[in-house]
Structure formats: C-alpha cells, structure tokens
Amino acid sequence: MHINNPREQEFVDKLVRKGLLIPTGVAGVYGRNEVFEDVIHRFDDFITVSARNDMAEVIRFPPVLNRKNFELSGYLQSFPQLAGSIFSFEGTTEEHEKLLDTIHEGKDWSIYQKMTDVVLTPAACYPVYPVAAARGPISQAGCLFDVMSYCFRHEPSTDPARLQCFRMREFVRIATADEVVQWRDAWIERGRRMLEDVGLFVISDVANDPFFGRGGRMLAISQREQRLKLELLVSICSDENPTAVMSCNYHQEHFGHIFGINDESGNCAETACVGFGMERIALALFHTHGLDPNRWPAGVRGKLWH
C-alpha cells in the first residue's frame, strides 16, 4: 500500500472535516458529499461543451466488464496487481451454512464463491473495443466515442488522489495511425487549455503505465521512448509533486489486433484514448481554490457555473 506523507494526510483531514470526503474504513475508498459531486458534474458538463463539435458517439457502460473480453485485452499480462475480479456464491443450502460458520469464525470465506462472467472495469475505454469490432469494418473517417464509467484499480493508498474506485471520462478514437496520433496530440493542447481555464497550473510530461514485473520495466521504458502515454499534471496534495489528472494514450494496433478492428480495406485500425480523472480534477480545484466553491474566483465559477 502507498504510504502516506504528512501533506497527503493534512489534505485528507481538511476534506473530511469539511464533509467533502466521507471515510469508509478502507484505504482509497471515500463517499463524497453534495458539494464534491456538484464540482464533478460541473466539470463533466464543461468537458461536454468543449467537445460538442467533435460529434462523438455517446455511450455509457456499467462499471463491470465482460470477463472474456477482459482476458483478451491483455490487462492481466500487464497489470495483474490492479485488477478486480467479481466472485459470487452459487452453492447449496449446506454450503451456505458452512459459509456463515466460516464468517462467524473469522476465517477466509472466499472458498465458497465462484468467479462470475464479469470483472470490475479498469478504464472507461475497455468496453468500447469489442463493441466497435462487432459493428464490422470502420469507415474511412474512423470513429469516435465518448464514454464515462466508475473504474476500479486495486491500489490501496492514503493519497486522496489515488483512489481504488473513481470516475473516468474518456474519448476513444479509432482510425489510421496518422489520424489517431494527430487527434491525441490535439487533445493534449485542448486539455491544457481547459484545465488552465479553471485556474489550474498545468505541467505536461511523458509517462508510463505501472506495468508488472521484470518484463514490465522494459515495457515502461519502451512506452516512454515512443511517447505513447502523455499526461497533464496539476497540484493536489503538494506543488512539488503534481498528480496526473488527464492522460492521452496511443495504443497503436494493440486493441485493433486483439479484437479484430479493421478498416474497409482489411487493415488493422489503431486506437488512442483521452481520459479525465474526475475525482482528481475536483481535488485539484479544491486544493487550488479552497474548500468552498462559492468563494472560488469569478473566472473559474464562470466556466463551471455558467
């Protein structure tokens, strides 16, 4: 588990005292009050207005994913430490009694559960790729999706910006390599302007995903060298160690190859996604402008409460 530092704990304490975050007794899992949720919804609307002319297809998926598609995606090869599987009881009356006895004894009762056909969604874009593949060859213009979902990553932490369950608003582009990269690069600049418009100081950086194991280190180096993952960072718990609130990921042919997403000529399509971490952006706004949105700068409120 990520070990907290004094600044993280100080910020969490302030948020909890104000009622913005509600502890649940589990690291990285909080309830949010009406004010916190309102800020998220306001920024979500800001994203919608900013991207309106893109004419993306809007789809909203539940926070669970077809397990077979998840297994195909390659997530478990790269990030087994973050995955969340869903198990359920399917036993007999006798087994149910044994389960209850096991719980009463304080022992491990997971042996009485079986894997279901769904897993917790790790990123909002993951349900898009099999859906796009099922529709057949993509047009010459490609396609663009607007998705949002609660996501789960098993990453217990006392850092309020590193939640186990959080919301991601994503746009997913499927097209040729040149079109996908151009779209991704344009979103980096657009995202920077959006964050600066609400008074956040933004730093851009080349990044890598938290790949697992020895092989993961090589994947991380390769990802950085190819500039496949770009992030926009802002201050949340400290100015010295900013946090990524938006990422732009170029997958190349990874998902196109796995799920069989092809263009009309039979060529494998390439994909990229742009993701906003909604709770992180809200936390950055509270860190920068204070815990009472009614007292935020007029320019910021004008963008979010128009």
Residue frames as qw, qx, qy, qz and C-alpha x, y, z in Angstrom:
[[0.000, 0.887, 0.462, 0.000, 0.00, 0.00, 0.00],
 [0.313, 0.634, -0.051, 0.706, 1.13, 3.53, -0.73],
 [0.484, -0.439, -0.486, 0.581, 2.43, 5.06, 2.50],
 [0.029, 0.937, 0.306, 0.166, 1.06, 8.46, 3.31],
 [0.448, 0.163, -0.213, 0.853, 3.10, 11.57, 3.78],
 [0.102, -0.438, -0.516, 0.729, 2.14, 14.44, 6.12],
 [0.197, 0.220, -0.193, -0.936, 0.84, 16.68, 3.33],
 [0.377, -0.172, -0.784, -0.463, -1.46, 13.99, 1.98],
 [0.329, -0.426, -0.792, 0.287, -2.86, 13.31, 5.44],
 [0.041, -0.352, -0.261, 0.898, -3.28, 17.01, 6.15],
 [0.304, 0.072, -0.415, -0.854, -5.28, 17.49, 2.95],
 [0.411, -0.276, -0.846, -0.197, -7.42, 14.41, 3.64],
 [0.232, -0.404, -0.663, 0.586, -8.15, 15.67, 7.15],
 [0.126, 0.264, 0.013, -0.956, -9.28, 19.04, 5.79],
 [0.394, -0.038, -0.632, -0.666, -11.54, 17.39, 3.22],
 [0.404, -0.327, -0.851, 0.071, -13.05, 15.08, 5.84],
 [0.121, -0.373, -0.497, 0.774, -13.63, 17.88, 8.37],
 [0.255, 0.218, -0.177, -0.925, -15.39, 19.89, 5.66],
 [0.672, 0.264, 0.573, -0.388, -17.52, 16.85, 4.81],
 [0.489, 0.596, -0.410, -0.487, -16.32, 16.74, 1.21],
 [0.523, 0.232, -0.817, -0.064, -14.92, 13.24, 1.68],
 [0.772, -0.384, 0.193, -0.469, -16.54, 10.58, 3.86],
 [0.015, 0.451, -0.891, 0.044, -14.22, 7.81, 5.13],
 [0.860, -0.044, -0.289, -0.418, -15.38, 4.20, 4.76],
 [0.743, -0.493, 0.447, -0.069, -12.63, 2.48, 6.73],
 [0.862, 0.188, 0.343, 0.321, -10.94, 1.22, 3.53],
 [0.301, -0.533, 0.289, 0.736, -7.89, 3.00, 2.09],
 [0.040, -0.133, 0.596, 0.791, -8.70, 4.80, -1.14],
 [0.154, -0.488, -0.789, -0.341, -12.48, 4.42, -0.83],
 [0.003, 0.209, 0.375, -0.903, -14.49, 7.50, 0.15],
 [0.173, 0.751, 0.637, 0.011, -18.01, 8.78, -0.02],
 [0.228, 0.124, 0.128, 0.957, -18.44, 12.29, -1.46],
 [0.118, 0.559, 0.568, -0.592, -20.90, 14.90, -0.35],
 [0.425, 0.784, 0.452, -0.036, -23.19, 17.06, -2.47],
 [0.029, 0.922, -0.212, -0.324, -20.63, 19.84, -2.91],
 [0.368, -0.412, 0.743, 0.377, -17.92, 17.46, -4.12],
 [0.497, 0.355, 0.772, 0.179, -20.32, 15.80, -6.53],
 [0.303, 0.895, 0.249, -0.214, -21.51, 19.15, -7.85],
 [0.090, -0.770, 0.471, 0.421, -17.94, 20.12, -8.76],
 [0.408, -0.095, 0.848, 0.325, -17.51, 16.84, -10.64],
 [0.428, 0.624, 0.653, 0.027, -20.77, 17.31, -12.51],
 [0.149, 0.925, -0.003, -0.348, -19.86, 20.90, -13.38],
 [0.147, -0.598, 0.650, 0.445, -16.52, 19.88, -14.85],
 [0.457, 0.193, 0.849, 0.183, -18.17, 16.98, -16.65],
 [0.374, 0.821, 0.407, -0.140, -20.53, 19.49, -18.28],
 [0.025, -0.850, 0.323, 0.416, -17.52, 21.66, -19.13],
 [0.356, -0.231, 0.821, 0.381, -15.97, 18.70, -20.97],
 [0.447, 0.517, 0.729, 0.042, -19.22, 18.08, -22.84],
 [0.245, 0.922, 0.131, -0.270, -19.46, 21.68, -24.01],
 [0.160, -0.719, 0.531, 0.420, -15.78, 21.77, -25.01],
 [0.259, -0.155, 0.889, 0.345, -16.10, 18.60, -27.11],
 [0.560, 0.487, 0.476, -0.471, -19.58, 19.21, -28.53],
 [0.502, 0.691, -0.258, -0.452, -18.41, 19.92, -32.07],
 [0.107, -0.403, 0.894, 0.165, -16.50, 16.62, -32.22],
 [0.777, 0.088, -0.212, -0.586, -19.79, 14.77, -32.67],
 [0.073, 0.272, -0.948, 0.150, -18.57, 11.75, -30.67],
 [0.658, -0.288, -0.589, -0.369, -20.96, 8.85, -30.17],
 [0.325, -0.479, 0.518, -0.630, -22.00, 8.90, -26.52],
 [0.775, -0.146, -0.603, -0.121, -22.10, 5.52, -24.76],
 [0.344, -0.578, 0.522, -0.525, -22.34, 4.83, -21.04],
 [0.691, 0.032, -0.722, -0.012, -21.38, 1.39, -19.75],
 [0.742, -0.653, -0.047, -0.147, -21.86, -0.04, -16.24],
 [0.115, -0.802, 0.575, -0.110, -18.70, -0.38, -14.11],
 [0.733, -0.189, 0.653, 0.024, -18.35, -4.06, -14.96],
 [0.338, 0.591, -0.569, -0.462, -16.79, -5.67, -17.99],
 [0.958, 0.159, -0.136, -0.198, -17.31, -8.94, -19.85],
 [0.654, -0.578, 0.467, 0.137, -14.68, -11.23, -18.29],
 [0.823, 0.235, 0.404, 0.324, -13.83, -12.93, -21.60],
 [0.398, 0.849, 0.056, 0.343, -13.15, -9.58, -23.26],
 [0.360, -0.880, 0.300, -0.077, -11.12, -8.54, -20.24],
 [0.810, -0.280, 0.459, 0.234, -8.98, -11.66, -20.54],
 [0.704, 0.519, 0.302, 0.379, -8.43, -10.95, -24.25],
 [0.087, 0.990, 0.014, 0.110, -7.47, -7.33, -23.62],
 [0.677, 0.350, -0.368, 0.533, -4.07, -8.18, -22.14],
 [0.305, -0.797, 0.154, -0.498, -4.71, -6.30, -18.90],
 [0.872, -0.471, 0.125, -0.043, -3.79, -9.27, -16.71],
 [0.843, 0.238, -0.058, 0.479, -0.50, -9.68, -18.55],
 [0.321, 0.560, -0.127, 0.753, 0.47, -6.08, -17.79],
 [0.206, -0.448, 0.316, -0.811, -1.39, -5.08, -14.60],
 [0.589, -0.284, -0.754, -0.062, -2.44, -8.16, -12.58],
 [0.311, -0.173, -0.585, 0.728, -1.83, -6.22, -9.36],
 [0.194, 0.073, 0.078, -0.975, -4.56, -3.70, -10.22],
 [0.407, -0.167, -0.699, -0.564, -7.32, -6.00, -11.49],
 [0.417, -0.059, 0.580, -0.698, -10.57, -6.53, -9.62],
 [0.293, -0.088, -0.885, -0.352, -12.50, -9.77, -10.20],
 [0.584, -0.204, 0.170, -0.767, -16.10, -10.39, -9.14],
 [0.240, 0.002, -0.970, 0.044, -17.00, -13.63, -7.37],
 [0.595, -0.241, 0.034, -0.766, -20.38, -14.77, -6.09],
 [0.402, -0.129, 0.851, -0.311, -21.96, -17.56, -4.09],
 [0.631, 0.169, -0.473, -0.591, -23.54, -20.35, -6.18],
 [0.122, 0.188, -0.953, 0.202, -23.64, -23.14, -3.62],
 [0.485, -0.397, -0.752, -0.203, -26.17, -25.32, -1.82],
 [0.528, -0.754, -0.091, -0.380, -28.01, -24.69, 1.44],
 [0.878, -0.380, -0.078, 0.280, -25.41, -26.76, 3.25],
 [0.616, 0.232, 0.000, 0.753, -22.57, -24.77, 1.70],
 [0.104, -0.745, -0.094, -0.652, -24.33, -21.57, 2.70],
 [0.727, -0.676, -0.081, -0.088, -24.38, -22.72, 6.30],
 [0.829, -0.131, -0.007, 0.543, -20.66, -23.51, 6.09],
 [0.331, 0.556, 0.073, 0.759, -20.02, -20.05, 4.64],
 [0.374, -0.794, -0.066, -0.474, -21.84, -18.39, 7.55],
 [0.851, -0.494, -0.043, 0.174, -19.96, -20.52, 10.07],
 [0.720, 0.167, 0.022, 0.673, -16.67, -19.56, 8.41],
 [0.059, 0.699, 0.046, 0.712, -17.54, -15.85, 8.61],
 [0.637, -0.726, -0.077, -0.248, -18.53, -16.25, 12.25],
 [0.878, -0.314, 0.019, 0.361, -15.16, -17.88, 12.97],
 [0.063, -0.910, 0.231, 0.338, -13.34, -15.01, 11.27],
 [0.608, -0.174, 0.650, 0.422, -11.83, -17.26, 8.62],
 [0.096, 0.312, -0.526, -0.785, -11.45, -16.91, 4.85],
 [0.591, 0.367, 0.618, -0.367, -14.88, -17.49, 3.29],
 [0.344, 0.592, -0.388, -0.617, -13.82, -16.92, -0.32],
 [0.097, -0.154, 0.961, 0.207, -13.62, -20.68, -0.97],
 [0.331, 0.460, 0.789, -0.237, -17.42, -20.70, -1.10],
 [0.368, 0.764, 0.055, -0.527, -17.53, -18.23, -4.00],
 [0.698, 0.209, 0.543, 0.418, -17.01, -18.76, -7.72],
 [0.157, -0.258, 0.306, 0.903, -15.81, -16.47, -10.48],
 [0.474, 0.655, 0.453, -0.376, -18.62, -14.72, -12.37],
 [0.625, 0.491, 0.427, 0.431, -18.77, -13.61, -16.01],
 [0.140, 0.927, 0.057, 0.344, -17.86, -10.01, -15.15],
 [0.624, -0.165, -0.263, 0.717, -14.89, -8.11, -13.70],
 [0.108, -0.859, -0.216, 0.452, -14.59, -4.55, -12.46],
 [0.555, 0.777, 0.117, 0.274, -13.84, -2.07, -15.22],
 [0.667, -0.340, -0.027, 0.663, -10.21, -0.87, -15.03],
 [0.100, -0.280, 0.199, 0.934, -10.60, 2.01, -17.51],
 [0.501, 0.494, 0.346, -0.621, -13.69, 3.52, -19.11],
 [0.417, 0.543, -0.478, -0.551, -12.48, 2.78, -22.66],
 [0.205, -0.234, 0.948, 0.066, -12.21, -1.02, -22.28],
 [0.544, 0.383, 0.706, -0.240, -15.82, -1.90, -23.23],
 [0.402, 0.714, -0.103, -0.564, -15.55, 0.17, -26.44],
 [0.043, 0.499, -0.763, -0.409, -13.18, -2.03, -28.44],
 [0.234, 0.144, 0.958, 0.088, -15.25, -5.24, -28.67],
 [0.372, 0.681, 0.471, -0.420, -18.32, -3.11, -29.44],
 [0.247, 0.729, -0.331, -0.546, -16.51, -1.37, -32.29],
 [0.082, -0.282, 0.906, 0.305, -15.25, -4.71, -33.62],
 [0.353, 0.340, 0.857, -0.159, -18.74, -6.23, -33.60],
 [0.391, 0.729, 0.194, -0.528, -20.01, -3.48, -35.89],
 [0.798, 0.454, 0.293, 0.266, -17.73, -4.57, -38.71],
 [0.587, 0.186, 0.095, 0.782, -15.15, -2.58, -40.69],
 [0.120, -0.724, -0.251, 0.631, -14.79, 1.04, -39.68],
 [0.482, 0.843, 0.231, 0.068, -15.33, 3.77, -42.25],
 [0.610, 0.455, -0.071, 0.644, -12.55, 5.81, -43.84],
 [0.129, -0.761, 0.117, -0.625, -13.26, 8.60, -41.35],
 [0.309, 0.091, -0.799, 0.507, -12.86, 6.23, -38.41],
 [0.486, -0.663, -0.498, -0.278, -14.98, 6.57, -35.30],
 [0.100, 0.359, -0.460, 0.806, -15.01, 8.50, -32.04],
 [0.557, -0.520, -0.643, -0.079, -16.67, 7.50, -28.76],
 [0.164, -0.540, 0.339, -0.753, -17.48, 9.46, -25.61],
 [0.725, -0.298, -0.622, -0.015, -17.60, 7.20, -22.55],
 [0.176, -0.575, 0.469, -0.647, -17.67, 7.58, -18.79],
 [0.826, -0.252, -0.494, -0.101, -17.61, 4.99, -16.02],
 [0.585, -0.699, 0.384, -0.148, -16.64, 4.23, -12.48],
 [0.712, 0.435, -0.540, 0.114, -13.34, 2.33, -12.64],
 [0.795, -0.584, 0.155, -0.052, -11.56, 0.10, -10.14],
 [0.609, 0.518, -0.528, 0.287, -7.86, -0.47, -9.51],
 [0.823, -0.510, -0.220, 0.121, -6.62, -2.41, -6.52],
 [0.487, 0.425, -0.240, 0.724, -4.21, 0.26, -5.34],
 [0.491, -0.773, -0.388, 0.107, -4.94, 0.96, -1.66],
 [0.442, 0.288, -0.137, 0.838, -3.48, 4.31, -0.67],
 [0.229, -0.678, -0.463, 0.523, -3.85, 7.11, 1.81],
 [0.115, -0.149, 0.290, 0.938, -3.26, 9.61, -1.00],
 [0.442, 0.511, 0.486, -0.553, -6.70, 11.13, -1.72],
 [0.444, 0.609, -0.340, -0.563, -5.77, 11.37, -5.40],
 [0.264, 0.271, -0.908, -0.180, -5.06, 7.63, -5.64],
 [0.688, -0.053, 0.338, -0.640, -8.47, 6.06, -5.21],
 [0.329, -0.032, 0.938, 0.100, -9.44, 2.44, -5.65],
 [0.272, 0.598, 0.741, 0.139, -12.77, 3.43, -7.20],
 [0.058, -0.525, 0.051, 0.848, -13.03, 6.56, -9.33],
 [0.585, 0.690, 0.390, -0.170, -14.67, 8.04, -12.40],
 [0.350, -0.257, 0.505, 0.746, -13.06, 8.46, -15.80],
 [0.540, 0.737, 0.203, -0.354, -14.49, 10.49, -18.67],
 [0.474, -0.281, 0.640, 0.535, -12.84, 9.29, -21.86],
 [0.621, 0.647, -0.099, -0.432, -12.86, 9.88, -25.58],
 [0.674, -0.159, 0.676, 0.251, -11.74, 6.97, -27.76],
 [0.443, 0.685, -0.294, -0.498, -10.53, 7.43, -31.34],
 [0.732, 0.004, 0.657, 0.182, -10.31, 4.53, -33.78],
 [0.529, 0.820, -0.051, -0.215, -8.78, 5.29, -37.18],
 [0.797, 0.442, -0.209, 0.355, -5.50, 5.20, -39.08],
 [0.689, -0.280, -0.244, 0.623, -2.20, 5.78, -37.29],
 [0.256, 0.237, 0.061, 0.935, -1.75, 9.33, -38.60],
 [0.354, -0.590, -0.316, -0.653, -5.29, 10.37, -37.70],
 [0.735, -0.547, -0.392, 0.086, -5.11, 8.81, -34.24],
 [0.606, -0.177, -0.187, 0.752, -1.80, 10.48, -33.34],
 [0.071, 0.360, 0.154, 0.917, -2.93, 13.84, -34.67],
 [0.524, -0.625, -0.379, -0.437, -6.13, 13.57, -32.64],
 [0.750, -0.441, -0.352, 0.347, -4.22, 12.57, -29.49],
 [0.473, 0.001, -0.084, 0.877, -1.76, 15.46, -29.83],
 [0.136, -0.502, -0.252, -0.816, -4.55, 17.96, -30.41],
 [0.637, -0.628, -0.407, -0.186, -6.27, 16.80, -27.22],
 [0.642, -0.232, -0.315, 0.660, -3.14, 17.45, -25.16],
 [0.148, 0.153, 0.014, 0.977, -3.36, 21.12, -26.09],
 [0.432, -0.506, -0.395, -0.634, -7.12, 21.25, -25.69],
 [0.711, -0.490, -0.485, 0.135, -6.93, 19.60, -22.28],
 [0.478, -0.098, -0.247, 0.837, -4.25, 22.03, -21.16],
 [0.098, -0.318, -0.153, -0.931, -6.44, 24.99, -22.13],
 [0.594, -0.524, -0.484, -0.373, -9.44, 23.52, -20.33],
 [0.694, -0.415, -0.431, 0.400, -7.53, 22.97, -17.09],
 [0.333, -0.005, -0.105, 0.937, -5.94, 26.41, -17.29],
 [0.233, -0.469, -0.356, -0.774, -9.37, 27.94, -17.92],
 [0.666, -0.634, -0.339, -0.199, -10.44, 26.74, -14.46],
 [0.239, -0.888, 0.290, -0.264, -7.36, 28.19, -12.80],
 [0.914, -0.308, 0.217, 0.151, -5.09, 25.15, -12.59],
 [0.041, 0.786, -0.568, -0.240, -1.36, 25.31, -13.25],
 [0.963, 0.205, 0.131, -0.113, -0.57, 22.50, -15.70],
 [0.169, -0.621, 0.717, 0.269, 2.60, 20.56, -16.42],
 [0.896, 0.325, -0.144, -0.268, 2.82, 18.13, -19.34],
 [0.315, -0.566, 0.761, 0.029, 5.00, 15.04, -19.19],
 [0.661, 0.225, -0.668, -0.256, 5.79, 11.77, -20.93],
 [0.594, -0.378, 0.538, -0.463, 4.71, 8.90, -18.69],
 [0.386, 0.139, -0.894, -0.181, 4.37, 5.14, -18.45],
 [0.784, -0.370, -0.206, -0.454, 1.81, 2.77, -17.03],
 [0.437, -0.570, 0.637, -0.279, 2.61, 0.70, -13.88],
 [0.799, 0.243, -0.513, -0.200, 3.50, -2.49, -15.75],
 [0.821, -0.489, 0.241, -0.171, 4.06, -5.53, -13.54],
 [0.933, -0.146, 0.248, 0.215, 7.28, -7.46, -13.01],
 [0.489, -0.412, 0.427, 0.639, 10.67, -7.53, -14.71],
 [0.362, 0.370, 0.645, 0.562, 9.20, -7.53, -18.20],
 [0.011, -0.897, -0.441, 0.026, 7.08, -4.59, -17.16],
 [0.342, -0.719, 0.134, 0.590, 10.15, -2.44, -16.68],
 [0.339, -0.057, 0.619, 0.706, 11.09, -2.93, -20.32],
 [0.122, 0.665, 0.675, 0.294, 7.54, -2.16, -21.42],
 [0.189, -0.894, -0.249, 0.322, 7.60, 1.04, -19.39],
 [0.353, -0.492, 0.363, 0.708, 10.88, 2.13, -20.98],
 [0.264, 0.232, 0.722, 0.596, 9.54, 1.38, -24.46],
 [0.013, 0.807, 0.590, 0.037, 6.30, 3.25, -23.74],
 [0.231, -0.836, -0.019, 0.496, 8.26, 6.34, -22.70],
 [0.367, -0.289, 0.536, 0.703, 10.68, 6.16, -25.62],
 [0.156, 0.373, 0.736, 0.543, 7.81, 6.01, -28.10],
 [0.157, 0.041, 0.177, -0.971, 5.86, 8.74, -26.25],
 [0.280, -0.320, -0.832, -0.356, 2.79, 6.52, -26.18],
 [0.384, -0.708, -0.579, 0.129, 1.49, 7.98, -22.91],
 [0.186, 0.375, -0.099, 0.903, 1.32, 11.73, -22.29],
 [0.358, -0.621, -0.652, 0.247, -0.03, 13.25, -19.10],
 [0.030, -0.680, 0.017, -0.733, -1.16, 16.62, -17.79],
 [0.556, -0.297, -0.626, 0.459, -0.29, 17.08, -14.13],
 [0.180, -0.735, -0.017, -0.654, -1.56, 19.57, -11.55],
 [0.075, 0.269, -0.711, 0.645, -1.05, 20.09, -7.83],
 [0.643, -0.463, -0.498, -0.352, -3.34, 18.21, -5.46],
 [0.748, -0.581, -0.252, 0.200, -1.51, 17.41, -2.24],
 [0.474, -0.625, 0.155, 0.601, 1.60, 19.45, -2.95],
 [0.413, 0.860, -0.134, -0.269, 3.06, 21.77, -5.56],
 [0.147, -0.633, 0.732, 0.205, 6.34, 19.83, -5.61],
 [0.207, -0.033, 0.965, 0.156, 4.74, 16.52, -6.61],
 [0.534, 0.218, -0.079, -0.813, 1.89, 17.19, -9.07],
 [0.532, 0.114, 0.826, -0.145, -0.59, 14.47, -10.00],
 [0.024, -0.045, -0.730, -0.682, -1.78, 13.34, -13.43],
 [0.420, 0.361, 0.497, -0.668, -5.39, 14.44, -13.95],
 [0.731, 0.578, 0.026, -0.362, -5.56, 13.76, -17.68],
 [0.479, -0.341, 0.722, 0.366, -3.78, 11.19, -19.84],
 [0.656, 0.587, -0.179, -0.439, -3.56, 10.71, -23.59],
 [0.600, -0.286, 0.740, 0.104, -2.70, 7.15, -24.59],
 [0.578, 0.516, -0.444, -0.451, -1.77, 5.86, -28.03],
 [0.815, -0.177, 0.529, -0.159, -2.31, 2.09, -28.18],
 [0.081, 0.403, -0.760, -0.503, -1.08, 1.61, -31.75],
 [0.599, 0.030, -0.625, -0.499, -2.57, -1.70, -33.06],
 [0.060, -0.148, 0.888, -0.430, -2.90, -3.34, -29.63],
 [0.489, 0.264, 0.601, -0.574, -6.70, -3.30, -29.30],
 [0.614, 0.487, -0.257, -0.565, -7.31, -3.37, -33.05],
 [0.376, 0.342, -0.855, -0.104, -5.32, -6.59, -33.34],
 [0.139, -0.027, 0.892, -0.430, -6.80, -8.26, -30.25],
 [0.458, 0.401, 0.581, -0.540, -10.44, -7.58, -31.07],
 [0.424, 0.288, 0.726, 0.459, -10.19, -7.58, -34.87],
 [0.184, 0.845, 0.244, -0.438, -11.00, -3.94, -35.54],
 [0.510, 0.033, 0.534, 0.673, -10.27, -3.35, -39.23],
 [0.247, 0.494, -0.067, -0.831, -10.95, -0.68, -41.82],
 [0.773, 0.457, 0.167, -0.407, -12.81, -1.25, -45.07],
 [0.544, 0.633, -0.540, -0.107, -9.59, -2.39, -46.76],
 [0.941, -0.149, -0.300, 0.051, -8.94, -5.01, -44.10],
 [0.410, 0.448, -0.470, 0.641, -6.11, -3.11, -42.42],
 [0.509, -0.465, -0.612, 0.387, -5.87, -3.21, -38.64],
 [0.089, -0.879, -0.142, -0.446, -7.17, 0.01, -37.09],
 [0.434, 0.104, -0.513, 0.733, -5.22, 1.90, -34.47],
 [0.401, -0.777, -0.460, -0.157, -6.65, 3.42, -31.31],
 [0.265, 0.218, -0.404, 0.848, -6.00, 6.15, -28.78],
 [0.371, -0.730, -0.570, -0.064, -7.88, 7.43, -25.77],
 [0.084, 0.450, -0.257, 0.851, -8.00, 10.64, -23.76],
 [0.544, -0.511, -0.664, 0.047, -9.07, 10.31, -20.14],
 [0.142, -0.616, 0.225, -0.742, -10.02, 12.82, -17.46],
 [0.410, -0.201, -0.799, 0.390, -9.74, 11.68, -13.83],
 [0.243, -0.715, -0.351, -0.553, -12.86, 13.32, -12.45],
 [0.658, -0.703, -0.229, 0.142, -12.16, 13.00, -8.72],
 [0.653, -0.157, 0.023, 0.741, -8.58, 14.14, -9.24],
 [0.163, 0.479, 0.247, 0.826, -9.70, 17.25, -11.08],
 [0.450, -0.778, -0.304, -0.315, -12.17, 18.06, -8.31],
 [0.742, -0.523, -0.136, 0.398, -9.44, 17.57, -5.70],
 [0.517, 0.123, 0.120, 0.838, -7.10, 19.82, -7.68],
 [0.088, -0.669, -0.285, -0.680, -9.76, 22.53, -7.78],
 [0.622, -0.747, -0.225, -0.057, -10.29, 22.28, -4.01],
 [0.742, -0.282, -0.035, 0.607, -6.53, 22.35, -3.40],
 [0.388, 0.267, 0.201, 0.859, -6.03, 25.38, -5.65],
 [0.147, -0.512, -0.238, -0.812, -9.10, 27.49, -4.91],
 [0.262, -0.220, 0.565, -0.751, -10.16, 26.41, -1.44],
 [0.034, 0.164, 0.980, -0.104, -12.78, 24.10, 0.01],
 [0.289, 0.612, 0.528, -0.513, -15.77, 26.42, -0.57],
 [0.413, 0.326, 0.600, 0.603, -16.69, 26.67, -4.29],
 [0.028, 0.910, 0.411, 0.036, -18.83, 29.73, -3.55],
 [0.276, -0.887, 0.156, 0.336, -15.60, 31.61, -2.87],
 [0.708, 0.050, 0.450, 0.542, -13.69, 30.47, -5.94],
 [0.113, -0.328, 0.254, 0.903, -12.51, 33.13, -8.44],
 [0.544, 0.533, 0.230, -0.607, -15.23, 34.58, -10.62],
 [0.403, 0.528, -0.593, -0.456, -13.47, 33.42, -13.79],
 [0.028, 0.116, -0.992, 0.034, -13.43, 29.82, -12.60],
 [0.352, 0.366, 0.712, -0.484, -17.05, 29.92, -11.50],
 [0.473, 0.563, -0.108, -0.669, -17.95, 31.46, -14.85],
 [0.320, 0.350, -0.814, -0.336, -16.55, 28.43, -16.64],
 [0.130, -0.056, -0.980, 0.138, -18.18, 25.84, -14.38],
 [0.109, 0.556, 0.703, -0.430, -21.37, 27.56, -13.18],
 [0.005, -0.042, 0.378, 0.925, -22.37, 29.27, -16.43]]
